[in-house]
Amino acid sequence: MRIYFVSLGAGVLVGLIYSLLGVRSPAPPLVALVGLLGILVGEQVVPVGKQLLAGTSLAAAWKQANCTGHLFGMLPGHHSAQAVVTPAEPVEKRS
């Protein structure tokens, strides 16, 4: 139940910021996309920050938190690097 209250609080905070900026909700597409990017970046601050405080370099902290995958998803061309999984035994065809 706590997560719902946190989500509601975050939504109210964003609504207040939109109001201060003079943006109506739902936000125009570009404003909304920039906001979503901010959310994705903001989610990475805590894990990367913890790693940096532990003495890890920024590059290692970024990689360990999987920031690139989280921010950008599977980029084009990376799907070919994955191993192709095939069944160990052929599947019998039922009639």
Secondary structure, 3 states (H helix, E strand, C coil): CHHHHHHHHHHHHHHHHHHHHCCCCCCCHHHHHHHHHHHHHHHHHHHHHHHHHCCCCHHHHHHHCCHHHHHHCCCCCCHHHCCCCCCCCCCCCCC
